[in-house]
């Protein structure tokens, strides 16, 4: 059997700033695979020359969603794509939170507004304020939180997004995030490692697209309740098998229980630089996925 040919799929921004990317490629090569980083839009990339293509840091996909999803379909027709194209499509719009909630997974209560839907300013208020963000976004772009009583400001933000033809999500602000957001990383459905990071939306009423994405990120040992909640989210993914790469972001609700903020199945930071064991698990999972299916 020859060396497995593996593409780790990235983007221009990923080549420049993805700290996980060179670690993964090097670990795969050290394990005997023929691995390389390839930009998703580097056409013609000849995806059929790879045994496996793993989406890693396609960080411009939200700005070019239609192109990206069409690419995922083409790549899936040429090679084994992970995560699979239908899962990528489902996860690209945060309305997947409705599916998770419908499956009984504890999630942050979320209301979605389409570009043609109306709303009242008083709908954008909660005891601790609200968070307004687009349904298709990454890295908290075009996102802000608003303190109680600032409904006019929150409504202005929502209308701006709706006027751009974008769906909007409204969530109550959870003070529990000030005790740290949790990010749990899984490979092939198996828990690997976790980090805890500081709150992202520190300044109320501010849309700051240059904010640090993972302030104060540090290794973290999750509780059994947090692992249980994360596993429930993964079990609700509409796919016959577990995602190859997944990160479940959690916060604590008013009762101190973990709830899912986001389920990252496309291009999450994996924090492999702070987890040598996590890097080993990642490389092992990717290598195993590259092998021909057994009869």
C-alpha positions as CSV (number, residue, x, y, z in Angstrom):
1,X,0.0,0.0,0.0
2,X,1.3,3.4,-0.9
3,X,1.5,6.5,1.2
4,X,-1.9,8.1,1.9
5,X,-2.3,11.4,0.0
6,X,-4.0,14.0,2.2
7,X,-4.9,17.6,1.5
8,X,-5.3,19.9,4.5
9,X,-7.6,22.5,3.1
10,X,-7.0,26.1,4.0
11,X,-7.2,29.6,2.5
12,X,-5.0,32.6,2.0
13,X,-5.8,33.8,5.5
14,X,-5.1,30.3,6.8
15,X,-1.7,30.1,5.2
16,X,-0.9,33.3,6.9
17,X,-2.3,32.8,10.4
18,X,-3.4,29.2,11.1
19,X,-1.1,28.0,13.8
20,X,-2.6,24.5,13.6
21,X,-1.9,24.1,9.9
22,X,1.8,23.4,9.9
23,X,1.6,21.3,13.0
24,X,-1.0,19.0,11.3
25,X,0.9,18.7,8.0
26,X,4.2,18.0,9.8
27,X,2.6,15.4,12.1
28,X,0.9,13.6,9.2
29,X,4.2,13.5,7.2
30,X,6.0,12.2,10.2
31,X,3.5,9.4,10.4
32,X,4.2,8.4,6.8
33,X,1.4,10.3,4.9
34,X,2.0,12.4,1.8
35,X,0.3,15.5,3.2
36,X,0.1,19.1,2.0
37,X,-1.8,22.3,2.6
38,X,-4.0,23.4,-0.3
39,X,-6.2,26.5,-0.6
40,X,-9.9,25.5,-1.2
41,X,-10.1,28.0,-4.1
42,X,-6.8,27.0,-5.7
43,X,-8.5,25.8,-8.9
44,X,-7.7,23.6,-10.6
45,X,-6.4,21.8,-7.6
46,X,-7.1,18.3,-8.9
47,X,-8.8,17.0,-5.8
48,X,-9.0,13.6,-7.2
49,X,-5.3,13.1,-6.6
50,X,-5.9,13.0,-2.9
51,X,-7.3,10.1,-0.9
52,X,-8.7,12.5,1.6
53,X,-9.3,16.3,1.9
54,X,-9.7,17.7,5.4
55,X,-11.2,21.1,5.8
56,X,-9.0,23.0,8.2
57,X,-8.9,26.9,7.9
58,X,-11.1,28.0,5.1
59,X,-11.5,31.3,6.9
60,X,-13.0,33.3,4.1
61,X,-15.9,31.0,3.5
62,X,-18.5,33.2,5.2
63,X,-17.8,36.0,2.7
64,X,-18.1,33.6,-0.3
65,X,-20.6,31.0,1.0
66,X,-22.2,30.1,-2.3
67,X,-18.8,29.5,-3.9
68,X,-17.5,27.6,-0.9
69,X,-20.5,25.2,-0.7
70,X,-20.3,24.6,-4.5
71,X,-16.6,23.8,-4.0
72,X,-17.4,21.4,-1.2
73,X,-19.8,19.5,-3.5
74,X,-17.2,19.3,-6.3
75,X,-14.5,18.2,-3.9
76,X,-16.7,15.5,-2.4
77,X,-17.3,14.2,-5.9
78,X,-13.6,13.8,-6.5
79,X,-12.3,12.6,-3.1
80,X,-13.3,11.8,0.4
81,X,-14.1,15.2,2.0
82,X,-14.2,15.6,5.8
83,X,-16.2,16.9,7.2
84,X,-18.7,15.7,4.5
85,X,-20.3,18.3,2.2
86,X,-23.8,17.9,3.7
87,X,-22.5,18.5,7.2
88,X,-20.6,21.5,6.0
89,X,-23.7,23.0,4.4
90,X,-25.8,22.3,7.5
91,X,-23.1,23.8,9.8
92,X,-22.5,26.9,7.7
93,X,-25.7,28.6,8.9
94,X,-26.2,28.9,12.7
95,X,-29.8,28.0,12.3
96,X,-28.4,24.5,13.1
97,X,-29.0,25.6,16.7
98,X,-32.7,25.1,16.1
99,X,-32.0,21.5,15.1
100,X,-29.9,20.9,18.2
101,X,-32.5,22.5,20.5
102,X,-35.2,20.4,18.8
103,X,-33.1,17.3,19.5
104,X,-33.1,18.1,23.2
105,X,-29.5,19.6,23.3
106,X,-29.2,22.5,25.8
107,X,-28.4,25.5,23.6
108,X,-28.4,29.3,24.1
109,X,-32.0,30.4,23.4
110,X,-31.9,31.9,20.0
111,X,-34.4,33.8,17.8
112,X,-33.7,34.1,14.0
113,X,-34.9,36.8,11.8
114,X,-34.9,36.7,8.0
115,X,-34.4,39.7,5.8
116,X,-38.1,40.1,5.2
117,X,-39.3,39.5,8.7
118,X,-40.3,42.4,11.0
119,X,-39.7,42.7,14.7
120,X,-40.4,45.1,17.5
121,X,-37.7,46.9,19.4
122,X,-39.0,45.4,22.7
123,X,-38.3,42.0,21.3
124,X,-34.6,42.8,21.4
125,X,-34.4,43.0,25.2
126,X,-33.6,40.6,28.0
127,X,-32.8,40.8,31.7
128,X,-29.1,40.8,31.1
129,X,-29.1,42.3,27.6
130,X,-28.9,40.6,24.2
131,X,-26.3,39.6,21.6
132,X,-27.0,40.4,17.9
133,X,-25.1,38.7,15.1
134,X,-25.5,37.3,11.6
135,X,-26.6,33.7,11.2
136,X,-23.6,33.1,8.8
137,X,-20.4,34.4,10.4
138,X,-17.1,33.3,11.9
139,X,-14.8,34.8,14.5
140,X,-17.7,37.0,16.0
141,X,-17.7,39.3,13.0
142,X,-20.4,41.9,12.9
143,X,-21.4,40.8,16.4
144,X,-22.1,42.9,19.5
145,X,-23.9,42.7,22.8
146,X,-26.3,45.3,24.1
147,X,-27.1,46.1,27.8
148,X,-30.7,46.1,29.1
149,X,-32.6,49.0,27.8
150,X,-30.4,49.6,24.7
151,X,-33.1,48.1,22.5
152,X,-32.9,50.9,19.9
153,X,-29.2,50.2,19.4
154,X,-29.8,46.5,19.2
155,X,-32.6,47.1,16.7
156,X,-30.3,49.4,14.6
157,X,-27.7,46.6,14.4
158,X,-30.3,44.0,13.4
159,X,-31.8,46.2,10.7
160,X,-28.3,46.9,9.3
161,X,-27.7,43.2,8.8
162,X,-31.2,42.6,7.5
163,X,-30.8,45.4,5.0
164,X,-27.7,43.6,3.7
165,X,-29.9,40.6,3.0
166,X,-28.5,38.6,5.9
167,X,-30.3,36.5,8.5
168,X,-29.9,37.7,12.1
169,X,-29.8,35.8,15.3
170,X,-30.8,37.3,18.7
171,X,-29.6,35.7,21.9
172,X,-29.9,36.7,25.6
173,X,-26.5,37.7,26.9
174,X,-25.3,35.1,29.4
175,X,-23.3,36.6,32.3
176,X,-21.9,33.1,32.7
177,X,-19.5,33.7,29.8
178,X,-17.6,36.1,32.1
179,X,-16.6,32.9,34.0
180,X,-15.0,31.7,30.7
181,X,-16.2,30.1,27.5
182,X,-15.3,26.5,27.1
183,X,-14.2,24.9,23.8
184,X,-14.1,21.1,23.7
185,X,-12.3,19.5,20.8
186,X,-13.3,16.0,19.4
187,X,-11.7,13.8,16.7
188,X,-13.9,11.1,15.2
189,X,-16.4,11.6,18.0
190,X,-13.8,11.1,20.8
191,X,-13.0,13.9,23.2
192,X,-9.4,15.1,22.9
193,X,-8.8,18.3,24.9
194,X,-10.3,21.6,25.8
195,X,-9.5,25.2,26.5
196,X,-11.2,27.9,28.5
197,X,-11.0,31.5,27.2
198,X,-12.1,34.9,28.4
199,X,-15.3,36.6,27.2
200,X,-15.2,38.0,23.7
201,X,-17.8,40.7,23.8
202,X,-16.4,42.8,26.6
203,X,-17.5,46.3,25.5
204,X,-21.3,46.7,25.2
205,X,-22.6,48.2,22.0
206,X,-19.4,47.8,20.0
207,X,-19.0,45.9,16.7
208,X,-15.3,45.2,16.7
209,X,-14.2,42.9,13.9
210,X,-10.5,43.2,15.0
211,X,-11.0,41.8,18.5
212,X,-8.8,38.9,19.7
213,X,-10.6,35.7,18.8
214,X,-9.6,33.6,21.8
215,X,-8.6,35.9,24.6
216,X,-6.6,34.2,27.4
217,X,-7.1,30.7,25.9
218,X,-5.6,28.1,28.3
219,X,-5.9,24.4,28.7
220,X,-9.0,23.3,30.7
221,X,-10.4,20.1,32.2
222,X,-14.1,20.1,31.4
223,X,-16.7,18.8,33.8
224,X,-18.6,15.7,33.2
225,X,-21.7,17.8,32.5
226,X,-19.8,19.8,29.9
227,X,-18.5,16.6,28.1
228,X,-22.0,15.2,28.2
229,X,-23.5,18.3,26.7
230,X,-20.9,18.4,24.0
231,X,-21.5,14.7,23.1
232,X,-25.2,15.4,22.9
233,X,-24.5,18.1,20.3
234,X,-22.4,15.8,18.2
235,X,-24.9,13.0,18.4
236,X,-27.5,15.5,16.9
237,X,-25.4,16.2,13.8
238,X,-27.3,15.0,10.7
239,X,-24.6,12.5,9.6
240,X,-24.3,8.7,9.7
241,X,-21.0,9.0,11.4
242,X,-19.2,11.2,13.9
243,X,-17.5,14.3,12.4
244,X,-13.8,13.9,11.9
245,X,-13.0,17.3,13.5
246,X,-15.4,19.1,15.8
247,X,-15.3,21.8,18.4
248,X,-18.2,22.4,20.8
249,X,-18.2,25.9,22.4
250,X,-20.1,26.1,25.7
251,X,-21.1,28.7,28.2
252,X,-22.9,28.5,31.6
253,X,-26.5,29.6,31.9
254,X,-28.0,31.3,34.9
255,X,-28.3,28.0,36.7
256,X,-24.6,27.2,36.1
257,X,-25.4,24.5,33.6
258,X,-23.5,24.2,30.3
259,X,-25.3,25.2,27.1
260,X,-24.0,25.1,23.5
261,X,-23.1,28.4,22.1
262,X,-21.7,27.1,18.8
263,X,-20.9,23.7,17.2
264,X,-17.9,24.3,15.0
265,X,-17.6,21.6,12.2
266,X,-15.9,23.6,9.4
267,X,-12.8,25.6,10.4
268,X,-12.4,25.8,14.2
269,X,-9.2,26.7,15.9
270,X,-8.1,23.4,17.5
271,X,-5.4,24.9,19.9
272,X,-3.0,22.1,19.0
273,X,0.0,24.2,20.0
274,X,-1.0,23.8,23.6
275,X,-1.8,20.1,23.4
276,X,0.8,17.7,22.1
277,X,-1.5,14.8,22.9
278,X,-4.3,16.6,20.9
279,X,-2.0,16.9,17.9
280,X,-1.2,13.2,18.1
281,X,-4.9,12.4,18.3
282,X,-5.7,14.7,15.4
283,X,-3.0,13.1,13.2
284,X,-4.1,9.6,14.1
285,X,-7.8,10.3,13.4
286,X,-7.0,11.9,10.0
287,X,-4.6,9.1,9.0
288,X,-7.3,6.5,9.9
289,X,-9.9,8.3,7.8
290,X,-7.5,8.3,4.8
291,X,-7.4,4.5,4.7
292,X,-9.6,2.6,2.3
293,X,-12.9,1.6,3.8
294,X,-13.0,-2.0,5.0
295,X,-15.4,-4.4,3.4
